[in-house]
Amino acid sequence: MPIKTKLRDVRVNLANRRTERNARRRLGAELAAFRTPAERAELDLILGRHTLQETREIREILNQQDHERQRAGSGIGGFRA
């Protein structure tokens, strides 16, 4: 494979990864708005209407946010336990 083709492929791959990271970051920011237990319960009900495969990324982000909140000293939903 010519070097120009390889370079183009690498650039395209990097651009795609950047786009995916930005989209995940935006989704994470939107999901962070669901902070109270009531808001999270409503979101969980909505997610429950879909398969685990369909909601995998959202659940991963929510779990990560919950973990970060717990490490920061607050419980799920942003409230201190």
Secondary structure as GFF3:
##gff-version 3
##sequence-region A 1 81
A	DSSP	alpha_helix	3	31	.	.	.	ID=ss1
A	DSSP	alpha_helix	37	48	.	.	.	ID=ss2
A	DSSP	alpha_helix	52	71	.	.	.	ID=ss3
A	DSSP	three_ten_helix	76	78	.	.	.	ID=ss4
###
